[in-house]
């Protein structure tokens, strides 16, 4: 099945009161693990690619080629969107040219007028090419590719201004952050989320920084209109823990345990287990 944009899967998720997971990819193992798990669970899925990860994987065209090749070779039949995560204006245009099916333009660090102007231009391009587009209001906290935010709460009126431009989905800061959550984290602002939802109506809302948010908060966010939840750090931590265990047990020194296909296998399985857990929590199983 060819890549699809994220519009239909997220519209269904919003109406069905569940969320589709965006799982960021960092290499071949990540991509294969996420696609195979989505297929096994019959779940739609969004593969997220940050600009840093795109550069690491030798460029956006390489990523598109790898993902399309895997979808064909693994006979993936569930809906898959390939999405630029926290894209710059220039990065968004490059991903459109490379063959991504969805982009995010993160203009949250610009004054609202500039965010609107740039988003409006990209909405027109995406509409012409049949792509989905995500915009952001209120910076998401933590660090993402060197961009650091403290976890702001978006202005609901500004959210409505961006939503009215015709974006497919909207990421609104509600106190969420990227990476591990600190012990003194105050939790999600459901008051902000509810206010945004009331002003943006049927627009699917996006929750960034899905790693470490308690399950009850995830479920409440979904009930208030969140239809897309981003996960990256949790898969990285699972991969790291499984790889560390393999090496600490000396398995890389046994036979051909140094072969990268064997060395990376425990991490690969750990990613699959994490993705499965998240898809079950989000409610996307058997929703393909």
FENBELBEL-V945637 format. One record per pair of residues at least 12 apart in sequence whose ideal C-beta (glycine too) atoms are under 10 Angstrom apart, sorted by the first residue. I is the first residue (numbers start at 0). J is the second residue. Records with the same first field share a line. If there is no record, write none. Layout:
I: J / J
This chain:
0: 70 / 71 / 74 / 75 / 76 / 77 / 78 / 79 / 287
1: 67 / 70 / 71 / 79 / 100
2: 46 / 63 / 66 / 67 / 70 / 78 / 79 / 80 / 81 / 82 / 98 / 99 / 100 / 101 / 130
3: 43 / 45 / 77 / 78 / 79 / 80 / 81 / 100 / 101 / 129 / 131
4: 45 / 78 / 80 / 81 / 82 / 99 / 100 / 101 / 102 / 125 / 128 / 129 / 130 / 131 / 132 / 167
5: 19 / 21 / 43 / 44 / 45 / 78 / 79 / 80 / 81 / 82 / 100 / 101 / 102 / 130 / 131 / 132 / 133 / 167 / 168 / 203 / 205 / 226 / 227
6: 80 / 100 / 101 / 125 / 129 / 130 / 131 / 132 / 167 / 168 / 203
7: 43 / 78 / 80 / 131 / 167
8: 42 / 43 / 44 / 45 / 77 / 78 / 79 / 80 / 131 / 203 / 226 / 227 / 283 / 286 / 287
9: 43 / 45 / 80 / 101 / 131 / 133 / 167 / 168 / 202 / 203 / 204 / 205 / 226 / 227
10: 167 / 168 / 201 / 202 / 203 / 226
11: 43 / 78 / 203 / 226 / 283 / 286 / 287
12: 43 / 203 / 221 / 225 / 226 / 227 / 228 / 281 / 282 / 283 / 286
13: 168 / 196 / 200 / 201 / 202 / 203 / 204 / 221 / 224 / 225 / 226 / 227
14: 201 / 203 / 226
15: 221 / 226 / 282 / 283 / 286
16: 218 / 221 / 222 / 224 / 225 / 226 / 282
17: 42 / 218 / 221 / 225 / 226 / 278 / 280 / 281 / 282 / 283 / 284 / 286
18: 203 / 204 / 205 / 206 / 209 / 217 / 218 / 220 / 221 / 224 / 225 / 226 / 227 / 228 / 277 / 278 / 280 / 281 / 282 / 283 / 286
19: 37 / 42 / 43 / 44 / 45 / 78 / 80 / 168 / 203 / 205 / 226 / 227 / 228 / 278 / 281 / 282 / 283 / 286 / 287
20: 33 / 36 / 37 / 42 / 43 / 44 / 45 / 47 / 209 / 227 / 228 / 229 / 230 / 274 / 277 / 278 / 280 / 281 / 283
21: 33 / 44 / 45 / 46 / 47 / 80 / 82 / 84 / 101 / 103 / 133 / 205 / 206 / 207 / 209 / 227 / 228 / 229 / 230 / 231
22: 34 / 36 / 37 / 44 / 45 / 46 / 47 / 209 / 228 / 229 / 230 / 231 / 233 / 234 / 270 / 273 / 274 / 277 / 278
23: 45 / 46 / 47 / 48 / 49 / 52 / 82 / 84 / 143 / 229 / 230 / 231 / 232 / 234 / 235
24: 46 / 47 / 48 / 49 / 52 / 53 / 56 / 62 / 65 / 66 / 81 / 84 / 231 / 234 / 270
25: 48 / 49 / 51 / 52 / 55 / 56 / 231 / 234 / 235 / 238 / 270
26: 52 / 55 / 56 / 65 / 238 / 263
27: 56 / 65 / 69 / 263 / 267
28: 238 / 259 / 260 / 263 / 264 / 266 / 267 / 268 / 270 / 271
29: 46 / 52 / 56 / 231 / 234 / 235 / 238 / 266 / 267 / 270 / 274
30: 46 / 48 / 56 / 62 / 65 / 66 / 68 / 69 / 70 / 73 / 81 / 270
31: 65 / 69 / 72 / 73 / 267 / 270 / 271
32: 234 / 238 / 266 / 267 / 268 / 269 / 270 / 271 / 272 / 273 / 274 / 275
33: 45 / 46 / 47 / 69 / 79 / 230 / 234 / 270 / 271 / 273 / 274 / 278
34: 46 / 66 / 69 / 70 / 73 / 75 / 77 / 79 / 274
35: 69 / 73 / 75 / 267 / 270 / 271 / 274
36: 270 / 271 / 272 / 273 / 274 / 275 / 276 / 277 / 278
37: 75 / 76 / 77 / 78 / 79 / 274 / 275 / 278 / 283 / 284 / 287
38: 70 / 73 / 74 / 75 / 76 / 77 / 79 / 287
39: 77 / 271 / 274 / 275 / 278 / 284
40: 77 / 274 / 275 / 278 / 279 / 283 / 284 / 285 / 286 / 287
41: 76 / 77 / 278 / 283 / 284 / 285 / 286 / 287
42: 77 / 78 / 274 / 275 / 277 / 278 / 279 / 281 / 282 / 283 / 284 / 285 / 286 / 287
43: 77 / 78 / 79 / 80 / 278 / 283 / 286 / 287
44: 75 / 77 / 78 / 79 / 80 / 274 / 278 / 283 / 287
45: 78 / 79 / 80 / 81 / 82 / 84 / 100 / 101 / 131 / 133 / 168 / 205 / 227 / 228 / 229
46: 62 / 66 / 69 / 70 / 79 / 80 / 81 / 82 / 84 / 99 / 100 / 101
47: 80 / 81 / 82 / 83 / 84 / 85 / 101 / 103 / 207 / 227 / 229 / 230 / 231
48: 62 / 63 / 66 / 81 / 82 / 83 / 84 / 85 / 86 / 90 / 94 / 97 / 99 / 102 / 103
49: 83 / 84 / 85 / 86 / 90 / 103 / 143 / 144 / 146 / 231
50: 83 / 84 / 85 / 86 / 87 / 89 / 90 / 91 / 93 / 94 / 105 / 143 / 144 / 145 / 146
51: 84 / 85 / 143 / 144 / 145 / 146
52: 84 / 144 / 231
53: 83 / 84 / 86 / 90 / 93 / 94 / 97 / 99 / 144
54: 90 / 144
58: 93 / 97
59: 81 / 83 / 90 / 93 / 94 / 95 / 96 / 97 / 98 / 99
60: 93 / 94 / 96 / 97 / 98
61: 97
62: 81 / 83 / 94 / 97 / 98 / 99
63: 81 / 94 / 97 / 98 / 99 / 100
64: 97 / 98
65: 81
66: 79 / 81 / 98 / 99 / 100
67: 79 / 81 / 98
76: 287
77: 283 / 286 / 287
78: 100 / 286 / 287
79: 100 / 287
80: 99 / 100 / 101 / 130 / 131 / 227
81: 94 / 97 / 98 / 99 / 100 / 101 / 102
82: 94 / 99 / 100 / 101 / 102 / 103 / 130 / 131 / 132 / 133 / 168 / 227 / 229
83: 95 / 97 / 99 / 100 / 101 / 102 / 103 / 104 / 105 / 130 / 132 / 133
84: 101 / 102 / 103 / 105 / 133 / 143 / 144 / 170 / 207 / 229 / 231
85: 103 / 104 / 105 / 107 / 133 / 135 / 139 / 143 / 144 / 146 / 170 / 177 / 207 / 229
86: 99 / 102 / 103 / 104 / 105 / 106 / 121 / 132 / 133 / 135
87: 104 / 105 / 106 / 108 / 117 / 144 / 146
88: 104 / 105 / 106 / 109 / 113 / 117 / 118 / 120 / 121
90: 102 / 103 / 104 / 105
91: 103 / 104 / 105 / 106 / 117 / 118 / 120 / 121 / 124 / 125 / 130 / 132
92: 104 / 120 / 121 / 124
94: 130
95: 121 / 124 / 125 / 127 / 128 / 130 / 132
96: 128
98: 130
99: 128 / 130 / 131
100: 125 / 128 / 129 / 130 / 131
101: 125 / 130 / 131 / 132 / 133 / 167 / 168
102: 121 / 124 / 125 / 130 / 131 / 132 / 133 / 134 / 167
103: 121 / 131 / 132 / 133 / 134 / 135 / 166 / 167 / 168 / 170 / 205 / 207 / 229
104: 117 / 118 / 120 / 121 / 122 / 125 / 132 / 133 / 134 / 135 / 166
105: 118 / 133 / 134 / 135 / 136 / 138 / 139 / 143 / 146 / 148 / 170 / 207
106: 118 / 121 / 134 / 135 / 136 / 161
107: 134 / 135 / 136 / 137 / 138 / 139 / 146 / 148 / 151 / 153 / 157 / 161 / 170 / 171 / 172
108: 135 / 138 / 146 / 148
111: 136 / 154 / 156 / 157 / 160 / 161
112: 160
114: 134 / 135 / 136 / 157 / 160 / 161 / 164
115: 134 / 136 / 157 / 160 / 161 / 163 / 164
116: 164
117: 134
118: 132 / 133 / 134 / 135 / 136 / 160 / 161 / 164 / 165 / 166
119: 134 / 161 / 164 / 165 / 166
120: 164
121: 134 / 164 / 166
122: 134 / 161 / 164 / 165 / 166 / 167
123: 164 / 165
125: 165 / 166 / 167
126: 165 / 167
130: 167
131: 166 / 167 / 168 / 203
132: 164 / 165 / 166 / 167 / 168
133: 166 / 167 / 168 / 169 / 170 / 203 / 205 / 207 / 227 / 229
134: 158 / 161 / 162 / 164 / 165 / 166 / 167 / 168 / 169 / 170 / 171 / 205
135: 148 / 153 / 158 / 161 / 166 / 168 / 169 / 170 / 171 / 172 / 205 / 207
136: 151 / 152 / 153 / 154 / 155 / 156 / 157 / 158 / 159 / 160 / 161 / 162 / 169 / 170 / 171 / 172 / 195
137: 150 / 151 / 152 / 153 / 154 / 155 / 157 / 158 / 170 / 171 / 172 / 173 / 174 / 175 / 188 / 191 / 195
138: 150 / 151 / 153 / 170 / 172 / 176 / 207
139: 151 / 153 / 170 / 171 / 172 / 173 / 174 / 175 / 176 / 177 / 205 / 206 / 207 / 208 / 229
140: 172 / 174 / 175 / 176 / 177 / 178 / 180 / 181 / 184 / 207 / 208
141: 175 / 176 / 177 / 178 / 179 / 180 / 181 / 207 / 208 / 210 / 232
142: 176 / 177 / 178
143: 176 / 177 / 178 / 207 / 208 / 229 / 231 / 232
144: 177
146: 177
147: 176 / 177
148: 172 / 175 / 176 / 177 / 207 / 208
149: 172 / 174 / 176
150: 172 / 173 / 174 / 175 / 176 / 177 / 180 / 181 / 184 / 185 / 187 / 188 / 208
151: 171 / 172 / 173 / 174 / 175 / 176 / 188 / 191
152: 171 / 172 / 173 / 174 / 175 / 187 / 188 / 190 / 191 / 192 / 194 / 195
153: 169 / 170 / 171 / 172 / 173 / 174 / 188 / 191 / 192 / 194 / 195
154: 171 / 172 / 191 / 194 / 195
155: 171 / 190 / 191 / 192 / 193 / 194 / 195 / 196 / 197 / 198 / 199
156: 194 / 195 / 198
157: 171 / 195 / 198
158: 170 / 171 / 172 / 191 / 194 / 195 / 196 / 198 / 199 / 202 / 204
159: 194 / 195 / 197 / 198 / 199 / 200 / 202
160: 198
161: 199 / 202
162: 195 / 198 / 199 / 200 / 201 / 202 / 204
163: 198 / 199 / 202
166: 199 / 202 / 203
167: 202 / 203 / 205 / 227
168: 199 / 202 / 203 / 204 / 205 / 225 / 226 / 227
169: 195 / 199 / 202 / 203 / 204 / 205 / 224 / 227
170: 204 / 205 / 206 / 207 / 225 / 227 / 229
171: 188 / 191 / 192 / 194 / 195 / 196 / 199 / 202 / 204 / 205 / 206 / 207 / 224 / 225
172: 188 / 191 / 195 / 207 / 208
173: 186 / 187 / 188 / 189 / 190 / 191 / 192 / 193 / 194 / 195 / 204 / 206 / 207 / 208 / 220 / 223 / 225
174: 186 / 187 / 188 / 189 / 191 / 192 / 208
175: 187 / 188 / 192 / 205 / 206 / 207 / 208 / 209 / 210 / 211 / 212 / 216 / 220 / 228 / 229
176: 207 / 208 / 210 / 211 / 212
177: 207 / 208 / 209 / 210 / 229 / 231 / 232
178: 208 / 210 / 211 / 231 / 232 / 235 / 236
179: 208 / 210 / 211 / 232 / 233 / 236
180: 208 / 210 / 211 / 212 / 213 / 232
181: 211
184: 211 / 212
186: 212 / 213 / 216
187: 206 / 208 / 212 / 213 / 216 / 217 / 219 / 220 / 223 / 225
189: 216 / 219 / 220 / 222 / 223
191: 223
192: 204 / 206 / 219 / 220 / 222 / 223 / 224 / 225
193: 219 / 222 / 223 / 224
194: 223
195: 223 / 224
196: 220 / 222 / 223 / 224 / 225
197: 223 / 224
199: 224
200: 224
201: 224 / 226
202: 224 / 226
203: 224 / 225 / 226 / 227
204: 220 / 221 / 223 / 224 / 225 / 226 / 227 / 228
205: 225 / 226 / 227 / 228 / 229
206: 220 / 221 / 223 / 224 / 225 / 226 / 227 / 228 / 229 / 230 / 281
207: 227 / 228 / 229 / 230 / 231
208: 228 / 229 / 230 / 231 / 232
209: 225 / 227 / 228 / 229 / 230 / 231 / 232 / 233 / 277 / 280 / 281
210: 228 / 229 / 230 / 231 / 232 / 233 / 234 / 235 / 236 / 273 / 277
211: 232 / 233 / 236
212: 228 / 230 / 233 / 280
214: 276 / 280
217: 277 / 280 / 281 / 282
218: 280 / 281 / 282
221: 280 / 281 / 282
225: 281
226: 281 / 283
227: 281
228: 277 / 280 / 281 / 283
230: 273 / 274 / 276 / 277 / 278 / 280 / 281
233: 270 / 273 / 274 / 276 / 277
234: 266 / 269 / 270 / 271 / 272 / 273 / 274 / 277
235: 266 / 270 / 273
236: 269 / 273
237: 265 / 266 / 268 / 269 / 270 / 271 / 272 / 273 / 274 / 276
238: 263 / 265 / 266 / 267 / 268 / 269 / 270 / 273
239: 266 / 269
240: 265 / 266 / 269
241: 263 / 264 / 265 / 266 / 267 / 268 / 269 / 270 / 272 / 273
242: 262 / 263 / 264 / 265 / 266 / 267 / 269
243: 265 / 266
244: 265 / 266 / 269
245: 261 / 262 / 263 / 264 / 265 / 266
246: 262 / 265
248: 265
250: 262 / 264 / 265
